[in-house]
Each structure stands twice: as structure tokens, then as C-alpha cells.
Amino acid sequence: MTAMTTTELRRLSELRSVLEGFAARHAATHATASPGTLKQLRSILKRLTNALLAGNYSAFRHADLELHETIVNLANIPLLRETWRSVWDSLGALHKKGFDDCFPDPRTIAEEHEHLVETIALGDPAAAEDAARTHVEAVWFGLAEQGNFTTEPEGDPLKRAVAHLVFRLHCPLKLTHVANKIAFTSPGNLSRLFRQQHGLSFQAYLQRLRLEKAAELLRTTRLPITRIAKRVGYRDVSRFGQHFKRLFEATPAVYRISEQR
């Protein structure tokens, strides 16, 4: 089989995102009736996390495949497993590059898998689909950031920075790091670009992105507010509530009730 082009790999990665999002959504609808499968998913997750912490790529890949395949099987959709597995196998080299290049901190990828499993366990289809698709898309974008693939934002410091923020809302994010390592410009210049193009400082723009994502999750999922806060980068739920109310003029709980009527 000849090597695939960047465009072909990107399209296959998008297809994996769609398939796994679809699978996670349907898996969540069956989760409460499948306690044995949920127990199995948590057992696999533990092995996956231990492999990551040990830097054991072989054990991680085995557990990662088993975890995703179990979710696809739980969806119980005819022909889905065969289609998904074909795409997965075609992206094997990309998966390894993603592990080697994009996840130097094993906690990041472990938290992504944990969030995916827990959204399924909660029986929340929308949250599970969001978790699955975000996870897959972050792998691709992480590769692009490392310079392994060309992407549309390349060459534009502000676009590179904004794209990075969108895919890393749950992570600590600092202007200096984003400017130097992602946008390839000085912190002062990146700060100026944010104010010039968006009328906000770097920090204010990041906060707005986080709160808008939180609002989306409040509207479309049943995730607990504490988990939503963590998902968008807040470790302090009280602080999250203060910032959310300042922007949306309602507490997260009141906002959720009003938007889901």
C-alpha cells in the first residue's frame, strides 16, 4: 500500500472522528443497561493509564484499541465495527506519531480517555459524542502543531494561537508558551494581535472561549456542572460560576434550566 498524502490522512482522521462520535453517542444510550461493559471499560482505562505512566507504547496501543473497540461494539450498530476498524488500521502510523510527538505529558491523554468513558457511563449521548470527537480531532491538531503536517493556520500567528486554544481549553494555557511554541512570535506581538483583531486581551479571549464552550455543554448535555467546569479549564468551581454569571447574567444552574426548557 502506498503512503497516503496529508490530505488523505486528514480526511481519514475526520472520518474516524465522525464514526467514533456516532459510536459513543449510541454507546451512551445502552450504557446503563450494560453494567458489565462499563466495568470492562473502566478496567481497560486503568491498564491504559498505567501504560501511559510507564511510557509503554505497546501496552498503551493494545489498551487504546481495546477501549475504542469496546465502545464501538457497545453502540450495537450493524457494520459499524468493520467500517471503524478499517479506518483505524489505516491510521496506524498516524496514531504512533501522535503518541510520540503530541502527548509528552501522559496525564493529558489519560484524562481525555477518562472523560470519554465517564460521559458514556453517565448515559449522556451528546456529551459522549462531544468527548469522542474532541479526542480524535485533538490528535490531528497536535500533529499539525508539531509541524508534521501543514494546516490552514500555518504562517498566521493569531490563527495558530486561536486554534490551539480551542483544542486545549481543559489545559493550563499561558501567553508566553502559546506565543513562543505555537504562534512562533513574541508574547507582546501576539497580545497586540488579539487586541487588534478581537478587541480582547489573550486572557480575556481565552476566558470567553472557555465560558462559551461551557454554555454549549450546559445546553446540550447532562454533565454535572463540576465536570463541565473542569472540562473547560477551571479547577475552582466557584470561580467558574462567578465568571459564567458575569458573562451570561445567570449562574450555570439557572442558565441550564432556562436553555433546556
VOGU-3710 file (C-alpha; in Angstrom, 3 decimals, decimal comma):
1> mtamtttelr> 0,000/0,000/0,000  1,469/3,358/-0,974  1,906/6,077/1,630  -1,065/8,397/1,955  -0,882/12,102/1,374  -1,525/14,623/4,131  -4,949/15,381/2,658  -5,874/11,696/2,634  -4,733/11,229/6,224  -6,674/14,294/7,280
11> rlselrsvle> -9,850/13,002/5,639  -9,439/9,584/7,240  -8,924/11,244/10,615  -12,135/13,235/10,079  -13,942/10,003/9,208  -12,643/8,387/12,391  -13,937/11,385/14,350  -17,406/11,005/12,813  -17,511/7,231/13,357  -16,310/7,368/16,943
21> gfaarhaath> -18,612/10,245/17,788  -21,527/8,257/16,341  -20,446/5,141/18,252  -20,032/6,989/21,555  -23,473/8,595/21,206  -25,153/5,221/20,730  -22,962/3,502/23,329  -24,176/6,035/25,891  -27,785/5,108/25,158  -27,023/1,447/26,025
31> ataspgtlkq> -24,627/2,092/28,913  -26,992/1,881/31,872  -28,286/-1,472/30,635  -24,741/-2,830/30,227  -23,028/-2,674/33,658  -20,644/-5,462/32,667  -19,371/-3,489/29,677  -18,933/-0,363/31,787  -16,884/-2,361/34,270  -14,806/-3,658/31,368
41> lrsilkrltn> -14,254/-0,120/30,029  -13,021/1,084/33,421  -10,696/-1,910/33,711  -9,233/-1,174/30,261  -8,934/2,505/31,188  -6,864/1,591/34,240  -4,494/-0,511/32,124  -4,251/2,270/29,536  -3,384/4,858/32,185  -0,754/2,616/33,769
51> allagnysaf> 0,830/2,015/30,364  0,955/5,759/29,703  2,583/6,471/33,050  5,154/3,758/32,365  5,809/5,040/28,826  4,953/1,588/27,475  3,731/2,314/23,957  2,952/-1,299/23,070  0,736/-1,801/26,129  -0,897/1,580/25,570
61> rhadlelhet> -1,736/0,829/21,923  -3,232/-2,521/22,868  -5,397/-0,990/25,615  -6,306/2,006/23,447  -7,544/-0,258/20,644  -9,463/-2,420/23,115  -11,103/0,615/24,706  -12,275/2,179/21,459  -13,344/-1,170/20,022  -15,395/-1,910/23,148
71> ivnlanipll> -17,172/1,434/22,761  -17,886/0,725/19,091  -19,251/-2,724/19,974  -21,409/-1,248/22,751  -23,068/1,005/20,146  -24,530/-2,183/18,584  -24,818/-0,745/15,048  -24,599/-3,192/12,101  -21,382/-2,864/10,038  -20,051/-0,058/12,252
81> retwrsvwds> -17,254/-2,144/13,760  -15,985/-3,314/10,367  -16,006/0,206/8,925  -14,389/1,717/12,007  -11,683/-0,961/12,194  -10,718/-0,412/8,565  -10,235/3,302/9,223  -8,383/2,642/12,486  -5,912/0,260/10,836  -5,275/2,729/8,009
91> lgalhkkgfd> -4,284/5,367/10,561  -1,870/3,144/12,481  1,271/5,140/11,652  -0,520/8,380/12,486  -1,569/7,012/15,883  2,032/6,178/16,765  3,247/9,591/15,660  0,517/11,162/17,767  1,705/9,274/20,829  5,369/10,030/20,246
101> dcfpdprtia> 5,008/13,699/19,293  1,865/15,093/20,872  1,470/13,659/24,330  4,670/14,197/26,329  2,502/14,508/29,474  0,640/11,187/29,908  -1,926/12,843/32,162  -3,370/14,735/29,201  -4,312/11,699/27,153  -5,330/9,718/30,254
111> eehehlveti> -7,774/12,471/31,220  -9,210/12,500/27,679  -9,933/8,773/27,815  -11,339/9,018/31,333  -13,697/11,799/30,269  -14,883/9,735/27,294  -15,621/6,696/29,457  -17,415/8,728/32,110  -19,672/10,503/29,609  -20,729/7,098/28,302
121> algdpaaaed> -21,244/5,806/31,848  -23,465/8,803/32,579  -25,678/7,750/29,676  -25,338/11,189/28,074  -25,280/10,773/24,257  -24,452/14,401/23,416  -21,612/14,588/25,939  -20,202/11,248/24,796  -20,206/12,310/21,153  -18,519/15,612/22,020
131> aarthveavw> -15,860/13,794/24,072  -15,126/11,255/21,338  -14,877/13,767/18,511  -12,813/16,242/20,520  -10,379/13,492/21,464  -9,808/12,340/17,869  -9,576/15,850/16,434  -7,079/16,895/19,107  -4,692/14,154/17,972  -4,637/15,511/14,440
141> fglaeqgnft> -4,260/19,095/15,524  -1,468/18,161/17,902  0,460/16,713/14,967  -0,131/19,854/12,930  1,208/21,983/15,761  4,388/19,944/15,859  4,943/20,835/12,212  4,438/17,293/10,947  1,573/18,315/8,675  0,598/21,519/7,006
151> tepegdplkr> -2,598/23,179/8,193  -4,559/26,226/7,173  -3,462/28,351/10,151  0,231/27,803/9,355  2,058/31,091/8,907  -0,582/33,153/10,711  0,395/33,579/14,377  -3,093/34,564/15,528  -4,862/31,702/13,724  -2,380/29,184/15,081
161> avahlvfrlh> -2,875/30,537/18,599  -6,672/30,547/18,400  -6,797/27,011/17,008  -4,523/25,850/19,831  -6,772/27,424/22,453  -9,893/25,795/21,003  -8,358/22,320/21,294  -6,738/22,859/24,699  -9,440/24,552/26,782  -9,091/21,965/29,544
171> cplklthvan> -5,330/22,575/29,872  -3,384/25,351/31,615  -2,595/27,936/28,925  -0,065/30,749/29,169  0,535/33,600/26,742  4,303/33,095/26,750  4,092/29,407/25,870  1,442/29,869/23,172  3,367/32,758/21,622  6,777/31,064/21,617
181> kiaftspgnl> 5,855/27,435/20,936  2,621/27,636/18,932  2,330/31,024/17,207  6,102/31,441/16,726  6,048/35,087/17,643  6,752/37,210/20,700  4,242/37,409/23,579  3,974/41,154/23,033  3,124/40,772/19,353  0,586/38,015/19,990
191> srlfrqqhgl> -1,074/40,100/22,687  -1,275/43,015/20,246  -2,838/40,796/17,580  -5,548/39,600/19,963  -6,454/43,157/20,909  -6,296/44,333/17,308  -8,426/41,527/15,823  -10,728/40,580/18,695  -10,720/43,617/20,962  -9,708/41,423/23,912
201> sfqaylqrlr> -6,527/40,516/25,699  -5,196/36,971/25,331  -6,526/36,038/28,758  -9,943/37,628/28,206  -10,308/35,877/24,842  -9,365/32,529/26,398  -11,849/33,044/29,217  -14,631/33,812/26,739  -13,846/30,663/24,727  -13,981/28,580/27,896
211> lekaaellrt> -17,272/30,043/29,048  -18,890/29,733/25,614  -17,889/26,062/25,478  -19,289/25,615/28,982  -22,562/27,205/27,869  -22,735/24,783/24,923  -22,231/21,806/27,248  -24,841/23,121/29,667  -27,358/23,440/26,823  -26,710/20,131/25,098
221> trlpitriak> -25,565/17,667/27,791  -26,432/16,449/31,280  -22,849/16,626/32,505  -22,536/17,811/36,119  -21,522/21,455/36,416  -18,338/20,477/38,263  -17,271/18,262/35,337  -18,103/20,973/32,805  -16,020/23,472/34,766  -13,052/21,086/34,737
231> rvgyrdvsrf> -13,586/20,309/31,073  -13,141/23,961/30,115  -10,098/24,521/32,310  -11,498/25,613/35,668  -10,309/23,770/38,760  -12,206/26,152/41,060  -15,962/25,691/40,523  -16,815/28,840/42,494  -14,587/30,927/40,270  -16,133/29,299/37,213
241> gqhfkrlfea> -19,593/30,228/38,484  -18,558/33,837/39,076  -17,086/34,228/35,602  -20,045/32,476/33,962  -22,596/34,701/35,688  -20,639/37,804/34,723  -20,841/36,873/31,028  -24,284/35,264/30,794  -26,041/37,098/33,651  -27,120/33,796/35,194
251> tpavyriseq> -25,492/31,054/37,240  -24,646/27,858/35,341  -27,556/26,047/37,010  -30,100/28,751/36,155  -28,721/29,059/32,612  -29,098/25,309/32,073  -32,707/25,309/33,251  -33,649/28,299/31,114  -31,949/26,961/27,964  -33,282/23,400/28,221
261> r> -36,953/24,337/28,583
//
